């Protein structure tokens, strides 16, 4: 990998100035980093379950280059992507940045990325990104229940028919399917000079795009200790939905967003289960209950709750 890294840096007119180190080596992927004469670089080698991320970066670099860290190099055969350093994330800058003011700008830009990617849904699926579109979700519901264990989520099992109705309603939405980052929070985004860039796409799925707001707004609620109808939460929701305002009236878009987030809890459960199976549940520690918690959140009080009622 080091030889490839040096060759790709040279092709880009850059030179490594120090040793290559490995800050992350996990079952779902390895990350190397090295200093160069033009700042640090990061070489990501996703595991077999998330190797789609390499092809995704290649597509993003062509279809939506303004919203990502543009790859220095991509090797589709090896499953490697070399990225520049993005600087501190928005999450790392919360001490000197107003989170809500920043996200009012960031979330519409993320929505624009999704609109630019909507015509590429077939390509996204061909990369191996999981199909979590509304029509597929009743089957995904059954898969998630089986993964968690039906006896653990009996209250969720009783929602099977209701969940199917949600999916049917969402399938009729005028908003086209697109990429859902599926872990969109301030530590997975960069923001400076009014421009957002998004990274760490290993949890991404193809879904109703509004499902992305499940994590984005749940994290805001946790940061502010706020309810789902807090003015800050609704301000961010509406800022994001403005990007889609040509497709349907606002009330319809709000209803679709809430449905997409309810349905998206199943996708979150399955992505967590995939990651923990790759690692081994016995090594998961505090995250071992994440698939259960995301699935059981179907019984929570709000579409933006990521934990079940207890």
URCOR-V972411 format. One line per field, one symbol per residue. ss: DSSP state (~ for helix, > for strand, _ for the rest). Layout:
BEGIN
ss->???
END
This chain:
BEGIN
ss->_~~~~~~~~~~____>____>>>>>>__>>>>>>_>____>>>>>>_____~~~~~~~~~~~~_~~~>__>>>>>____>>>>>______~~~_____~~~~~~~~~~~~~~~~~~~~~~~~~~~~___>>>_~~~~~~~~~~~~~~~_~~~~~~~~__~~~~~~~~~~~~_____>>>>_____~~~>>>>__>>>>______>>>>~~~~~~~~~~~~~~~~______~~~~~~~~~~~~~~_____~~~~~~~~~~~~~~~~~~~~~~~~~~~~~~_~~~_~~~__~~~~~~~~~~___________
END
